[in-house]
Amino acid sequence: MTQLSEGAALPVPAQALQVAVTWQTVPGAPEVDVSALLLDGGGRVRGDADLVFYNHTEHPSGAVRHLGKSAPGAPGSAAADWLWLHLARMEREVDRVVVAASVDGGSFGQVRGLDVRVTDLSGAPVSYFAIGGATTETAFVFGEFRRREGGWTFRAVGRGYASGLAGLATDFGIVVEPPPAPIPGPGYVPPPVPRQAPGYGAPPTPVHSRPYGTPPTPVHSQAYGTPPTPVHSQPYGTPPTSRPARGYETAALPVPSHGHVAPAVFDPLSSSFRPSVHQGRGKETVHCDPAIPPGWALLEIESYHSISTTIESCDAHGRAEDFLLMAYEDDVRARTVALVPPDRPLTLRVDADTPWTLRVLPLAHARRFDSHIEGHAHDLVVYDGPPGVLDFSHHGESPFTVHQHTPPREPEYDAEDQELLVDEIGEVRVSAPVTGPGLLRISGDGPWKCAMRR
């Protein structure tokens, strides 16, 4: 692994890479939240979607994703927050991808063993940069991927901010609105507003965002000897479920709506584990991490210009067992669910004519149903509402199916129950009853909508 000093850069392959900001768990230290900003040639984002973080986990282009964070372990153990990016798929307008992080309720001076590591999907190290000497900073730019002469480089930056993610985002062109004023209590009488004659006094000074080149005093990295073992070799544990946004975001920073809170008897998001990414071509068997706990796991797959893309679960002998996904579109970006056996690792059979990328993620990354949801083709939705009737519509030509996965009625015999709610073809409008919380596995070849009947 190439260890970089501040300001140094090295070429990196234009392929799928994983970036981990890592640190050591210390009692009382704040959490570290990693983000990526996609910048144009002027060093600015093109819109709010160019900020990828834990409340906006995927860029619309599909080229950058926030994979999640490992759960905190014992004091002194390693933890990490992960990004996945594919430089070859980066839009032409994107000149730089900045890797940054922020903390809430403290400063980076309380965080120990802070560094950023870049690896390929096999875990082979690409670069490593240690951050030292942090004090009161609440946000950091760790490094950046930058286009250079038809390729890409990674440069170690190590620049600190005292204004958190909001200040960092503002410097790159994202408008962060202040939080609304608190609602006054009963009996509140507003103070009188002084009146001014026309032209009296000087106009208020406009507030300008700080240019990128003039942040607070930069923090210099300190190389601390041989870098630790590469990211994929360390037992970082499991990422937590998604968290609500903190006080710095506004309408300018997208926050998903989560609606109804699931009752304690149904908590599909409670199982967490370290995300993993697998790549292949044609028909291959994928042996997933044995550390994934029994229960449901979210599968995301991408393939382009393939006649068909399928995912099957395998039995204990590696033989294909059940179809989890059957997609016949030219370009596939789909989600489905797999059931991890209690007595062995999850094994999958993936088949596509062209190269494919498969991500195995905790269900915390799945979409949540909140009275109404829309999607396209194949997706998985967490439904944690009451019994009722769902109205579906589908605009396509191929079969449209909806399966509901629920906790087993007889756990001693089954790991889950499945029910086929919808099985139609083409343009359809259909209703189906749901008995309560579960997972909705939706499959079609066009846009669809689902809403709870009022």
Secondary structure, 3 states (H helix, E strand, C coil): CEECCCCCEEEECCCEEEEEEEEECCCCCCEEEEEEEEECCCCCCCCHHHEEECCECECCCCCEEEEEECCCCCCCCEEEEEEEEEHHHCCCCCCEEEEEEEEECCCHHHCEEEEEEEEECCCCEEEEEECCCCCCCCEEEEEEEEEECCEEEEEEEEEEECCHHHHHHHHCCCCCCCCCCCCCCCCCCCCCCCCCCCCCCCCCCCCCCCCCCCCCCCCCCCCCCCCCCCHHHCCCCCCCCCCCCCCCCCCCCCCCCCCCCCCCCCCCCCCCCCCEEEEEEEEEEEECCCCCCCEEEEEEEEEECCCCEEEEEECCCCCEEEEEEEECCCEEEEEEEEEECCCCCCEEEEEEEEEEEEEEECHHHCEECCCEEEEECCEEEEECCCCEEEEEEECCCCEEEEEEEECCCCCCCCCCEEEEEEEEECCEEEEEEECCCEEEEEECCCEEEEEECC
